Amino acid sequence: MSNDKEAKIIGELLGVMFPDAHCELDYHNVYELSVAVILSAQTTDKAVNIVTPNLFAKYPTLESLANANASVVEALIARIGLAKTKAKNIIGFAKGVIEQFNGVIPQTIEELITLPGVGRKTANVIISEGYGVPGLAVDVHVTRVTNRLGLVDTPDPIKIEYALKEMYPKEVWHTMHHRFIFLGRNTCKAKNPLCDECLLKPYCKSQK
């Protein structure tokens, strides 16, 4: 486990490397964000951004999606994979928000994870990106880079989430989430990481 001083240095260097790290999903409101995040499981944000314009044109509201035909939704999102499951999840999510929360997408992780297709990662994105509530989502990129850097020593995303939230103040959780993702997508790739281009190389445990 990395000490607090090293975690702080890593955070500062990530700020130098990715000062403009941000959510790469296209959305206009919390409804669109929530659906896009659910669809992004096991695929890329770019792929999701290709299918969501037509999806939201046909289903612009929670109510319209809640009443959608699953096979029609499935056809609209077919190219991103797992379309049958994801169509069921986003329709179920819309119905759940309407039936359980009076049509208002919740602002807490505890409430969000009761809805179809929503785990802690998705919930953290919705509250932090959609509502500005402190959240730190852990996906495959965050898992990979934080383990390589020695910030954590576990593949468990929930343990990683709690560990990172202890290391960094609430006001930077959202920013750190995006910077870790940008590091994983652009530099510290799963295969052939660009170690010589990385300012974090001196702190990377996989280099020692």
N, C-alpha and C positions, 0 to 999 in steps of 0.2 A: 504494500500500500504506500502510495506517495505521501509525503508530509505536506502540511498546509502551505509552507513556503514554496515548495515545488509546484503545487497545484496552482498557486497564485501566478507564478512565473509562466506556467503553461497557458493560463487564461490570458495573460498579457500578450504573449507571443501569438496566440490565436487571433487576438485583436489586430495585430500588425499584419498577419497573413490574410485574414478575411474580415476586414472592417465593415463590409457591406453584406455580410451573410444574412440571408432572409428566406422566408418561405417561398418555394418555387411553384406552389400550386396556384392556379388562377381561380379567383373567387371574388364575389362582390358583397357577400354577407355571411353571417354565421351559418345559415342553412347550407349555402353552397360549399363553404369551407368544410363543414362536418361531413357532408356526402363525399367530397373529394378526398378527405383524409381516410375515410372508410374504404374507398375504392383504391387507395394507394398501397394497400397491403400487398406485399410481394410483387410489386411492379414499380415502375419509375413515375416520378411526377410528370415528366414529359408525356408519357403514355396516357396518364389520366387527363392531362390538359387537352389532349386531342379529342377525347370522347365527351367531356363535360359540356362543351357549348351546345351540342345537340340535345344532350340529356336535360339540361336546364331550360332550353328553349321549349321542350315538350312538357317538362315538369318544373315550373318556376317557383313553386311553393311547397311547403311541407304537406299541405292538404292534397295537392295534385299528385305528389309522389306516393302518399299513403294510399291513394285509390288507384294506383297504376297497375297495369297488367304485367305480371312478372316476366312473361316471355317477351314483351315489347321492350322492357327495360334491359333484359338480358341481351337482346339484339343490339341495342344502342351502345352497350359497353363491351361487346364481345371481344374486341381486339386486346383488351387488357388482361385477359385470362381470369379463371375462376369466376366467370361471369354469372353462372347460375347462383352460386353462393352469395356473391356480392349484390346481385339484384335482390335476392331475398333479404339480405341484411339492410340495404338502404331503404327498402320499402318498410321493413320491420322497424327500423330506426324512426322513420317518419311517423308511423302509427304509434309507436311507443311515446314519442314526444307529445303527440296530441292527446293520447289517452292517459298517460301518467303525469304529464307536466303542463297540461292545459295549453299545449301548442308552443311553449317556450323552451328552447333548448337550454338545459341546465348549465350552471356555471361552476359546478363542483365535480371533481373526479368521482366521488362516491355515487352521485346520482347518474352521471353519464355512463359508468360501466355497467349499469343495469339494463342498458339498451342494446339491441342486436348490433353486432359488428364493432362494438366499442370496447377496447381494452384500455389499459392504463396509458399506453403510448398515444393512442388516438385521443383519449380524454385530455391528456396534458397539452396536446396541440390545440384542441378546441378552446380550452380555457385561456391559454396564453396568447394564442394568435387571434382568437375570435373576441375574447373579452378583456385581454390585458391583465388577467389574473396570473400570478407567478406559477409557472409550470415548466418542467424539464422532461421532455419526451425522450425515451431511449429506443432507438431502432438499431438495425444491424450495423450501421456506420458508427453510431455512438458506442455500441458494444465493442466493436473491433478496435477503434482508436483509443478508447479509454483503457482497455486491457493492454494494448501495445505500449502505451505511455506509462503503465504501472499505476495509474490512478485507482484502478480496481483490479481484482484478480478473481473474476467470476463471470460466467456467461449469462447469469440470471439478470434479465433487464430490470426487474423490480428492485433487486439488491443494488444494482448500478444506479438506478434512479435515486434511491434514498442516500447512497454514498455521495453522489455528486451534489445533491441538495444540502448535504452537511458541509461539503467543501466550499461551496460558493454561496454568496448572499442571494436572497430571493430576487433582488432587483436585476440580477444578471442571468437568472436561470434560462429565460427565454433566449437571450443572446447566445449564451454558451451552447445551448441545444443546437442552434443553427450553425455556429462555428465548428462544433464537432462534426456535424453532418457535412459541411463544406470540406473539412479536412479529409473525411472519409471518401467523399465523392471525387475530389479533385487531386488529392496528394497521397494520402495514406490508403491507397486502394487495396482491395482484398488480394489481388494478384498484381505483381510488379509495382509495388509502391514506389513513389518518386522520392526516395529518402534524401537524395542529395539536394533536392530543392526545398526541403522542409526545415524550417527554423527550429523545430522541436527535436531534431535529430539528437542533440546532446542529452535530451531527457528521455529518449525512447528506450524502453527496456528491451525491445526486440533487437536493438542494435548492439547490445552488450553481452 
